[in-house]
Amino acid sequence: MKKLFYAGLAGLAVFEILQVYFIMPMPGSQGMDSLAAAYFLHTSRWWFRSAFLLGVLAGSRGVLQSRRKWLPAISALAVAIIAWFFNFMMTADHMFQQPRNPLFKSRETNMVDESSVVIGVEHHGDARAYPVRFLVYHHQVQDTVGGQPLIITYCSVCRTGRVFEPTVNGRLEKFRLVGMDHFNAMFEDATTGSWWRQATGEAVAGPLKGALLPETGYSQLTLHRWFELHPAALVLQPDETVLGNFDALGKYERGQSTGDLTRTDPLSWQEKSWVVGVQIGPVSKAYDWNRLKQQRVINDVIGQTPIVLALAIDRKSFAVFERPVAADDCTITGDILSVKGRSYDFAGRDLAGSARRLQMVEAYQEFWHSWRTFHPDTRQYK
């Protein structure tokens, strides 16, 4: 009976560790295909806990009759501490919290440094900016832009920003950060408990496996550039309740983070090198950020679509557009794009005032290891 008591405690301790290990960035956990195991442990957690606790109860009479009654007490306390630590200190939604009451301000009252990099979203005339230095902590912000409910997401380990409509089977859904897989953030919906990958918006485990969240395009610019393009825009302010958790100096967005998971490699095509990833139809392509910084404009063709990548003078703001004709290269002067005698701004608007504009192409700045993992057939622009 004593063995049953200690076996139950040991099993419970190992279970509590493993259910977090498989879904958090711990040594070796993110390099294996452990998603199925992680989801099984998570959805079966109360069965495992009940079974191990029954073993503890069944063996408790034997240990209470032993001479060293302090040993089972200390063992039980140790397992309780392990369970508390891995359930309340190591889980993703306890480490990273959503803003409770998102506060937005106009340019006149804004307190965020305008050199900050933001995820900018515009819908039906409503323009909003979400500073990356806040998103790397929150991982997601739920908001409504121009009447459209959205979730603005960011994974600091992949350097991936994505904006989705939180609509599942025709109804609005709530999501919580549950962990990560292959170094990418994972969200769980409140209704079915399915897990959704941040980089793709795809449900990869659970009843809705294979479903996709509708994606919304966005711009990644400095706040200064966003205000120039959208003077009436509102910008998310820091959540005072978690102020100390923010990257207040913006080291991450400048590539100066020193953490193993969030650092930047200054060389090209390394695991933590920056790329701009573009996918049009079935064809995806990655562009070296260092090369874009050197040239500031790259004309290319993906599939049958001629495109142009452009980098602003601030060397932070970028945009990708379709070119009207493949034979006509786009040039850049200052922050003005020119193609076939016409000039455009970084929103693709014709500066002559006509309704003509360049069609924006969804593009993402992220770490090379992330783009390559979730676009295994990607091509490299060299």
N, C-alpha and C positions, 0 to 999 in steps of 0.2 A: 504493500500500500504506500510505503514511503516513496518507492520508485515512481509510482503513478503521480504523486504530488509534485515531485521535482521534474518529471517528464512534462507534466502539464505546464508548469512555470516556464521551462526551457522552450517548449513549443510556442507558447504565447509570446515570449520575448523575441524569438527568431521571426515569428510571423509579423509582429509590429515593425521590426526593422526592414524585412523584405518588402512589405507593401509600400514603404516609402523609398527604399533603395532603387527599385525598378523604375520609379517615375520621377526621380529627382537626380540632379547632376552629381552623382557620387562616383568614386573611382571605378571605372569599368562599366558602369551601368548604362551609359548612353551609347556605347559602341556595340552593344548586342541587340538582337531583335527580341526585346523583352516585353513589347506592348501587350501581347496576348496574356502573358503571365501576370503583368501588372493589373490588367483589367479584371482577370479572374480573381485575383486576391482581393481587389477592391470590392467587387460586387458580392463576393462570398465572405466578406470580413466577419460578419456576425455569426456565420456558421463555424468558422475557424475559432473565433473567440469563445463561443459557447462550448465547443468540443474540448478545448484546452482547459477552460474553467471547470467543466464537469470533472475532468481528470484531477484537477487541483482539489476540488471538493471531495471526490471519492477517496483521495489519499490523505486528506487532512486529519482524519482520526488517528491514523498511524503515526504521523509526525508529532501530533500533540501529546502522544503517549511516550515520546522519546525523552531522553534525559536532557538533550541540548535543544530546549524549546526556542532558544534565541536564533538558531540557524534557519528554521523555516520562516520566522518572522522577518529576518534580514533578507532572505531570498525573495519573499513576496514583496517586500518594500522595493527591492532593486528592480524587479520586473514592473512594478507599478510606476516607478520613475521612468523606466525605458518607454513604457506605453504612453505616459504623459508627454515625454519629450518628443517622441516621433509623431504624436497626433496633434500636438499643440504648438510645437516649436519648429518642426522640420517640414510641415506641410506647406504647400505653395500659397494657399489662400490665407495663411496666417503670417507668412513672411512678406507677402506683397498684397496690399489692399487697394481696392478701388476707392476713388474719391467719394466720400459720403454725400457731400453737397457741392457738386462742381460749380465753381464761380468763374464767370467770364466778364472781361472788361474790354472797353473800346481802347483805341490807341491813346486817347487823351488821358485815360486813368490807368492804363496798363502798368504793371510793375515788373514785367518780364523783360530781360535784356533783349533788344531787337536783333542782336547778333546770334541769338539762339536759333537752332534748327527746329523747324516745326513740321508737323503733318498738317497740311492745309486742305480743307474740304469745302467745296462750294456747291450749294444745291438750291435752285429756285431763288437765287439772289441772296441767300443767307450764306455768308462766308465765316468759317471758324478755323482757328489755329490751335493745335495741340502740341506744346513743346515736348521734344523728345526727352529732355532732361527730367520731365515728370513721367512720361510714358514708360521709361525703362524701369521705374519702380511700380507703377500701377499695373502695367501689362495690358490693361484694357480700361477704356472710359466709355460708358454708355451714355449716349446723347441723342438729341433730335436736331437735325439740320434741315431747314427749309421744309419742316413738316415730316421729314423722313427719319424714322428711328435708325440709329447706326451704332455699331461698336467699333471704336478706334483702338486697334490692338498694336502691340509692339513686343518683340522678343529681343532682349539685349544680347543673348548668347548667339543668335543668328543675325542680328542687326536687321530684322525684318519688320517693316511696318505694313499693316494690312487694314483695310476698312471694309466691314461687312454689314449687310442688313441682317439683323437678328431675327430672321423669319424662318420658321421651320414648319413645314406642312401647312402653310397659310396662316400661322399664328405667331405672334411675338414671343420670343423666348428669352430667358435669363441664363447667363453663363457665369461660371466661376472658374478661376484658375486652379487646375488640379495637379499640374506638374509639367513634365516635359518628356519628349521621346526623340531620340537622335538630335538632342540639343535644341529642340524647338518646343515652344510653349504649347500646352495642351489645355483645352477648356472642356468643361462638362456642362451639358444643358440640364436645367432643373426638372424638366418633365420626364425624359426617358433615361437620363444618366449616361447618354452616349458621350464619347470623347471626340473632340474636334481638334484637328491640327491647325495651328495658327498660320503657318506659311501657305497653306492651300485652301483653308476653309472647308476641308473635307472631314466628315465623320469617319474615323478610322477604327472605332470599336463601339460595340453596343448595338441596340436595336436599329439605329438609323445608319449603320455602317454603309458608306458609299454615297450618302447624301452630301450636297454641297450648299454652303451658304452663298447667297447672292453677293458679289463683290462690287464695291464702289471705288471708282478712281479717286486719286488724291495727288497732291503735289508735295514734294519735299524741298522746302526752301528755307531761307532765313526768315525770321519774323519781319525784318525790315523789308525784304523783297515782297513778302505776302501782303503787307500793308500797302506797299506801292501799287500792287495789282488790285487790291481790294481795300480801299481806304476805310470802308465802314465795317470791316471785319471785327469779330470778337476773338479774344484769346483766353485760353484756360489759364487760371491763376493757380499758384501752389495751394494745396490742401494744408491748412495750418495744423491739422491734427497729426500729420505725419511729416512735418517740415524737415526734420533731421534726416529723413531717408532719401531725400532728393539729391541728385548730382548738381548741386547749386552752382558749381563752377563750370559745368558743361564739359568736363574732361572726356567723358565717353563720346559725345558727339564730335569732338575734335580728334578722336583716335588716340587719346592720351591715357585711357584706362590701363591700369597695371594688373588687373585680375586675369588669371589664366583663361577664364571663359569669355571675358569681354575685351581683352587686349586687341590691338591692331598690329598686324605685321606690315611694316613699311614697304616690303618687297612685293612684287607682283606674283599673282597666281599661287600664293601660299594659303594655308588653311584659313588664316585670319586676315587675308588681303581683302580689300573692298572691290566689289564689282558692281556694275549696273546690269541687272538681269532683265531681259525683254522676251516675252513670248507672244507670237502672233500665230494663231491657229495651232498646228501641231509642232511648229518650229520654235525652239528657244535658243537664245544666244546670250553670252556673257561678255561684257566689255570691261577691260581693266581700268580702274579708277585713276591710276597713276598716268595712264596714257591720255585719259580724258582731261586731266589737269594740265598736261603738256600742250594738248592741241586745242582744248576748249570746245571743239566741234568735231563730230565724227559723222560722216555720211556713209550709209550702208544700206543694204537690202536684206530683209528677212523674208524668206519665201519669195513672194511676188510683191512685197510691200517695201517701197523705198522709205527710209526713215532718217532722222537726224537726231543725234544726241548733242545737247548743248549745256555748257557749264558757265554760270555767271561769274562776274569779276570777283565776287566774294569767295569763290572756289568751294562753296557749300551748296548753293542752289543749283539744281539741274532739272532738265525737262527733256522729254523725248516726243517728237512729233512725226507724223507722216509727211513726207515731201510730196508736193503735187505731181512732179514728174521725176522719174529715176535719173534722167540725164542732167537734171538741174541740181547742182550742189548748193547747199545752204552755207552761208558764211556768217560770222558774228563780229560785230563791232561794238565795243562796250558791252551792253546787255541787250543789243538789238539784233535780231535774226533777220537776215536778208536772203531771199530766194526769188529769182526771176524778176528782179527789180522792185519787189515789194518788201516792206519791213514789218516785223511782227515782234510783240513782247513775249515774256516768258509764260503768258497764259495762252499764247497762240493767236492773239488778237491783231488784226490788221491795223497798223498805226495810222493809216490814211482814213480810218473811220468807216470803211465799208464793212458789210456783214461777213465778208470772206475771212476765214481764219484757218490756221493750221490745226489738223485733228490731233489731239493729244493721244499718245500711246501709253498704256500702263507700263510702268517701269519701276524697278525697285533697286535701291542701293542696299547691298547686304554682304555678308562675309561669303567668300568663295566656297567654303565647305558647305554652307547652307544651300546656296543656289545649285551646286552640283548634286547634293543629296536628293533634293526634291525635284530636280530636272536632270535625271541621269543621262539623257540623250542630248544635253545642251552642247552647243558649239562654242568655241572660243574665238573671239575676234582678235586676230594678231596681224 
